[in-house]
Amino acid sequence: MPRPSLLRAVVLAALVAPSTLTAQAGAIRAPSACTYESCALRVEAAFLSAPKLLRGRAGEQVGNLGMFGGGVDTLLAGPDSAAAYARRYVTDIRRSSTLGLLGTVAFVAALIRSNNSSAADAPTVALAVTAGAFSIASIPFALRANRSLSKAVWYYNSVLPTR
């Protein structure tokens, strides 16, 4: 397979992959006697792993926030506003992850193509510029996804009774 066809195949696979991924198995429902203290959700970052969606003071894990929008089933099953923002999060994080993945693939292709030489030809420079463009294009989607996730958690928590 010639190189342009290989690159097209990788790009096509990266675009199709997020849509073929399925959500994690059902949402973990809140207990019936739910208060803010026992059922409020929060997101905690983890070192070298996906952030976690935790419930209550005890920190019961209800989801892993995956690269392509997984782990928000509890938010999707919550109040309408929380579910709407969770859907926005999933859409934006998938776009951000896809663009970031394409940028990484283009960067690796540029590295392989350059073969550690100091003089880069035009296609190698084009690949490197493309890698940068994809990576930069992913940033607004990642920021919007984080904002949507924050709002989804807020709306989910806003309907919980304080006592």
HELIX and SHEET records of a PDB file:
HELIX    1   1 ARG A    3  THR A   20  1                                  18    
HELIX    2   2 TYR A   36  CYS A   39  1                                   4    
HELIX    3   3 ASP A   73  LEU A   76  1                                   4    
HELIX    4   4 ASP A   80  SER A  114  1                                  35    
HELIX    5   5 ALA A  122  SER A  158  1                                  37    
SHEET    1   A 3 LEU A  41  ALA A  46  0                                        
SHEET    2   A 3 SER A  49  ARG A  55 -1                                        
SHEET    3   A 3 GLU A  60  ASN A  64 -1                                        
END                                                                             
